C-alpha cells in the first residue's frame, strides 16, 4: 500500500486541490493507497475539508513541519511513503515514475515543481536556475518526496531539531541508505510566497541553502518560509 502524508496548517484554500489531485492520480495508477492529512494546529476549515474528501485526519499541535511529517509516518500503514505539501498537486506521471524507481531498487526520491498559476517573470527565471541546480546536485525540497518504509526507518525520519531545512537533511540521509532519484516529471506547487517576498530575498535564501545545506535556519529564513503567506491573494477551488 502507498501512504500519502500531507502536513497542513491553515490550508483551507489549497488542501482540496491537493487531495483532489491525489484522488485523480490514484484512479489511474490503481494501487491500494491511503491519504493522511496531519492537521497542525489549524484554525480554519482544513480539517473539515480533508474529512469531507475522504482523507484520514490526524490533529497535532507541533508547529514544526518535520514533527508533523513524522507524526503522519508513524500512523501510516503503507510500505511506500509519499510526503506531499498541502499546496502541491501530484500527477500520474510523477507517482508512476516514483513507483518505477522504487521497484528498480531506489530507496527514495523527489520531484522539482512548476508554479500553479501566473508567476512573475523574476520568479520563473529563478525557478529555472533552481531546477537546473537541483537536477545537478540531486537536492529537492519537501513538496514531493517519497521513500520506502524501510528507508524512512533507516534514516530516523525528518530531523525534529530543525524548523527549516529538514527536507534537505532528509534527502541527504536517504542518499546514505540507498539510491536517491530526482524524477523527470514535475508536480505543481503554489507560488503564493512570491506575493510577499522580493526577488533578492529569494536569491538570498537560495544562496544561503547552497552554502549551509540543511542548516540554514534563522529568523529571517523562518519568516520567509512560514511567517508571511498572503494565501488569500490566490484562491484556488477547494476540490479538483
PETAKA-V517118 format. One record per helix or strand. SS is the DSSP state (H for helix, E for strand). FROM is the first residue (numbers start at 1). TO is the last residue. If there is no record, write none. Layout:
ss = {SS;SS}
from = {FROM;FROM}
to = {TO;TO}
This chain:
ss = {E;H;E;H;E;H;E;E;H;E;E;H;E;H;H;E;E;H;H;H;H}
from = {2;15;33;46;56;65;80;88;92;108;113;121;144;149;166;180;187;192;199;219;231}
to = {8;29;40;52;60;75;84;89;103;110;116;137;148;155;177;182;190;195;212;227;233}
